[in-house]
Amino acid sequence: MNRAGTNAGAEPLAEDVLNYRELDTLANRHRDDFSQALPFPHVVLDDFLPGEFAREVAREFDQASDGWDHYRHYNEDKTALTHLDGMPPRTRALVDALISRPFVEFVQRLTGLDELLADPELDGAGLHKVPRGGFLNVHADFLSHTQHHDWSRQINLLLYFNEDWQPKWNGDLEFWDSTLEHCVTKIPPLFNRCVLFHTTAHSFHGHPAPLACPESVERKSIALYYFRQEASAQPLTSTDYRSLPGSSLRERLLVAADRTALRLYSFIRRHTKLSDGIISRFLKRL
């Protein structure tokens, strides 16, 4: 889907961000790939953005210095920027395009799921950076929106901005089967690669191996989630981290304890107006 880049220094135009004329072609070409993929429906789309625009967004990760929240606990080590207002111009333009109605309609055609909703509040989404030694243990995502209680989460979109990423650095996105006995597929987080997958209670994924990249390198991605409005309030769920085969008893107990803390985190987010930063600082003390 790669095309010519943007005009340097100018405000991004819609056509600089996404080639809307190609979205129908992409949806038709990859609909079967999505529905037939194992261990759960997903698709990998390379060269997703115009190349120069993608490089500009990658550079902006370092320019967005304010508003990052740190998520450092037993099951993950990363930083996240979850507020549109704190994003630099090209990154903001990209997120605006990915939550626009035309793009949501593309996601619907690709996945076969109807009545999807984008989330401008970026509940749990946004920009993610993982440093050397960082990781994200295997998990299934939370399935309900913390503010819109009748929204159910349906689709994850991950878009990577890692130029010259080396296999020896780890960081592959892993998809595991529903029994958590086997890693079925690994997807390297390559530059300008977009991954979409169906979010369910059994869509177990993560990148559990600590990153071995140089200190000057971070694993950069944008995560966005698409929801559907249901007829009634959805049960409160939190991120469901799991132990993997070969884990020690100590590791299993720590994963379970951290999972319990995250349930508390989800409860606080749903029933209070505290920010992610305040809650995460509180949970660190646990």
C-alpha positions, 0 to 999 in steps of 0.5 A: 500500500506504499506510495509517495511521501508527504510534503515535508513540514506541511500538515498531512493530507488524508491521501498522505496517510492512507490510500483510500482507493486501495482499501477496497482492493486490500479488503477483497484480497485478504478477507479469506486470509483473515478468516482462515488464519490460525490460531485465530483470525488475523492478517499481516499487511506489509508496506501499509503506509506511504514510506516517507510518511511512515518514517516521519511517524517513526521519528516522531516517537522520540519527539513525543516526550510528554505524557508517557505512562510507564507500565512496569510490572511482572507481566510487561515492561513498556511505556505508552502514550494514550492521549491524542492531544499529546501526539505530534502532528503526523502521528495524530493525523495517522491515528485520526485516519485509522479511527475515521469512518472510511477506515472502520468500514475497511476493517469491517469488509476485511474481517466480516464483522459489522457495526464496528466502532473506533475508539477516539478515547484510546482505551488501553491503546495508543503509542507503545515503546518497549526498551531493551529488556522489555517484554509483554507476556502472553495474554488475552486482552480485556474485552470491554471498554472501561468507559462505554460499558456496552462496548465489546472489543472485537479487533486489534490493529498493531502497526510497527515502526522499527526500521532495520529490526534484527531477528536476534533482538527478539520482539516477535509477536507470538500467537498461541493456541487456546490451550497455551501449549504451542506458539502457532505463529511468530510475526516479526515487528518489521517497519510499516507492517500492520497486523489485525486480529480478532480479539476474543477470550482465547486470542492469546498473544504477546512478545514474552522474550526480553528484547536484546536490542541495543540500548539506543533502540526501542520496539515502536508500535501503534495499537488501536482497538475496534469495538461493537455496541451491544444491547447490554453492559458487558462484564468487566474484564482485565488483561488475562496474562497466562503462564507458558509451558515450562514455567516454574511454580514461582513464575506461575504464582507471580503471573497470577498475582499480577493478574489479580492486581490488573483486575483491581486496575480495571475496576478502578478505571471503570468506576473512577476518573483516575488517570492511567498514570495515577493508577499505574503508580498505585499498583506499582506499590502492590 
